[in-house]
Amino acid sequence: MRRFGIVGVLVLVAIVLATSLCFAATIEGGGRQTRGYPGHNAELYGEVFVLPRTGTITNVTAEGTDGFWIEKASGELVVSFNTLKQAIGYSLPAGSYRVLPNLRDYPEKANRSWVRITVNCP
């Protein structure tokens, strides 16, 4: 009888651990911008990503950018970062978002830029 109780407790602990691991999520979102003439060949695109619950930015990679901004899928500005490092540790509540890069102007002007963030939702 005691042996069955210990095995039962171990099985229950394993189920709880497996369930909590299954609900953890790592979400990525990215965007790009191309310099050009508005209405002709300029481009600003951000893929919509959805956070099922509050998440924290854990990584940012980019090229040709002087910072970036995050907006809701509706277009409302949430936050703007001047550097990539500023974003690490920033928390976003559950919702739909898009991330967009600022084109670099100095020291060397960029004609294209992209940014990608990783958000951990524990």
Secondary structure, DSSP 8 states (H G I E B T S, - for coil): -HHHHHHHHHHHHHHHHHHHHHH-EEEEEEEEEE-S-TTTT-EEEE--EEESS-EEEEEEEEESEEEEEEEETTS-EEEEESSSGGGTT-EE-SEEEEEEEEE--SSS--SEEEEEEEEEE-
